[in-house]
Every structure is written in C-alpha cells, then in structure tokens.
Amino acid sequence: MNKSMRLLGAGALLVTLGLAGCEKPPVEVVQRGYRGTGMAQVISPGSFKESVAANKAPDAIPAVPASGPKAKDVYQNVQVLGDLSAGEFGRLMAAITEWVSPEEGCTYCHGTDGFASDDKYTKKVARVMIAMTQRANEEWGEKHTAPTGVTCYTCHRGQPVPEYVWTENPGPKMAAALAKHPTGQNIATAAVGSTSLPYDPFTPYLEGDADIRMAGDTALPTGNRKSIKQTEWTYSLMMHFSQSLGVNCTYCHNSRAFADWEQSPPTRLKAWHGIRMVREMNNDYIGDTVDYLPDTRKGPMGDPLKLACNTCHQGAYKPLYGAPMLKDYPNLATQSAGSKKLISASVSSAQLPTAAAAGGGE
C-alpha cells in the first residue's frame, strides 16, 4: 500500500470516528429569547429521549391518614419526624428505603441493636439529610426548588450514595522539581466537560463564596482584579452548570448582554439562588456529618461527599423534568421542629441580588 492510500485510509477512519461521535440530524431548536439574539436551546431528540427515560419519577406510595398517635409517642428516638402520625412516619420510612437503599432495606440505617439505636452512621446521616430536604423545600422553595420540590429520590435514585457528588480535588501528583501548587487547570476532567479549564469549580464556588465573574466592573488601575485566570475559573463553573442541566449559556443569560441582570431571563435568578442553596447545604448540613463518616465516604482531603448542581438535575433542566414528587410527600415540604433543633448553626435567608451583590457574572 503506497503512502497516499495509507493517508486516504487514515482520513476515512477519522471521518468515521468523527461521525460516530455525533448524533444523527435533524436537531430541534427552542427559541427562548428575542430573534437575533441567538437565545435558543438546541435539543437532540435521541439524547433527550434517553434523558427523559433516566429521569422518571417512581410511583408514590398510597397516602395514609394524618390522624392517630404521634410517631414520637409510639417509637423511641424519633428526633426529626416525631410529630408525624405513626402511619405517616411508616409510609415515609418505606418511601425513603425505596429511594435510598432498596436492596439492603431497613438494615442500611438500622443495626442489630434495635431501630432506636444510633449505632450506624448511616442513620445519623439520614437524619441530617431529612432536615436538609425540608430546609431546601421550605426556605428555597419559591427561590429555587418550586414547584417540583425535592425528595431523597431527587439525588439518590435508588442508590445509597448519589451518583453525582464531589469532594475537594487535590490535583495530580507533581514531580518534586515542579511547582507543588498548580493553577488547577490544563488537565481535562469530566467535571468541566473534558476541557482543560480548572478541574475543581466546586470548592471555591459551591462551598466557598468566591466571586463569580468574568469582567471587571471598574477601570484599571482602580482595584480591578478580574483576570484571565479568574475568567477561566468562572467558565469552569459555567461548564458544570451547562452539563448538569443539559442546556447552553442562553438558558440563563441574554447573549447580547451576558452580565446585565435586567436583560437576563428569570432562570438566571433561579440559578443565583441555587448556588447559594447548594453552599448552605454543603456547609451547614453535609459538613456537620464529617465527624462520624468513615473514610470510604470522604475524599482524599478528608472532606465529605458534597452536592453540586448535577446531584439533583442529572442532565435535566428541571430535576426529574419537573415531576412534582413533593406533593405526594408533604412531610418533606416544611421544616419540622425536630429538624430545626437538629441543625444548630444559624442560616440566613438569601436576598434578591443587586448588581453589586451578584457581581454581574452569575
């Protein structure tokens, strides 16, 4: 085979592989803004069909009367859900078992010392997670989670550990002669769409409160510190948002004025609150479980498995494509007295953003 034939064969192979990585047209386009602004969502029917099938909500367990003796008067050591009737309590426990540990059943959280015992760490974690779910629905309902609401199934999908969680990424091991603290980029990871953008957008933004911004709001040299490096970190987080919700930038931004809140779709405000909700969940709830978690439930830096946008959304612009699971489980819609008592750290309600507070970049 001569050189030209080998090149032709290689080219054909590359074309074949390239086409294999693309989806068969046509695609569907949904216009979300004024014509001429490029505000449209491109949807692949094949991928969308698969995503809908993967985000199907389970059937609800039939409701039971709210009357009757309270769970705290029937069972021992019911700290969060004690004000439910015994029937409601049993129904919710059955649902949580199916949502979180369908294979292991009740023994995933309850050991051989009886149901009242706290000998298993999973029971203590579950208690905190129930309180966190109630908080997400009550405090963040109108701001982010409504009208869908969230339940344990939103994240767990029948698995003890949600598929999409994260811990602080220490980065790759570096040779002794090289810098021991790399800038956090130029290493392609799935977390940021297999790009070379910074590989850990979660720690600074979804646990910390680093400024999310790409452009300075003052002229140089008047304290403007918005650099190319900070822009790359912001883009890293935006890649995570896009993958998590299965959308592009114009789902939250007006393409003619990305930073202008007045020209942005309502979804941008939803996302602004969502960022702060996830920070609160990670710091005030999940962070409190680290003391009794085993090493297998921690990252390489010793921190617990935490939430990000894809933990709930899993490729859907609304978790479970808006299936209103919460209406079938109203006991998770508001914070119980027990859940408020359980979480001792005070959490403040987020306010509507101003241009200064929001930084213009989220």
DAHUDA-V606746 format. One line per field, one symbol per residue. ss: DSSP state (H for helix, E for strand, - for the rest). burial: b if it has 9 or more other ideal C-beta (glycine too) atoms within 8 Angstrom, else e. A space follows every 50 residues. Layout:
BEGIN
ss = ???
burial = ???
END
This chain:
BEGIN
ss = --HHHHHHHHHHHHHHHHHH-------EEEE--------EEEE-HHHHHH HHHH---------------EHHHH----------EHHHHHHHHHHHHHHH ----HHHH------------HHHHHHHHHHHHHHHHHHH-HHHHH----- -HHHHH---------E----------------------EHHH--E----- HHHHHHH--------------------HHHHHHHHHHHHHHHHHH---HH H---------HHH--HHHHHHHHHHHHHHHHHHHHHHHHHHH--HHHE-- ---E-E--HHHHH-----HHHH--HHHH-HHH----HHHHHH-------- ----HHHH----
burial = eeeeebeebeeeeeeeeeeeeeeeeebeeeebbeeebebbbebbeebbee bbeebeeeebeeebeeeeebbeeebeebebbbbbbbbbbbbbbbbbbbbb bbeeeeebbbeeeeeebeebebbbbbbbbbbbbbbbbbbbbebbbeebbb bbbbbbbeeeebebbbbbbebeebeeeeeeebeebeeeeebbeeeebbbb bbbbbbbeeeebbbbbbeeeeeebebeeebbbbbbbbbbbbbbbbbeebb bbbbbeeeebbeebbeebbbbbbbbbbbbbbbbbbbbbbbeebeeeebbe eebbbbbbbbbbbbbbeebbbebbbbebbebbbebbebbbebbeeebeee eebeeeebbbbe
END
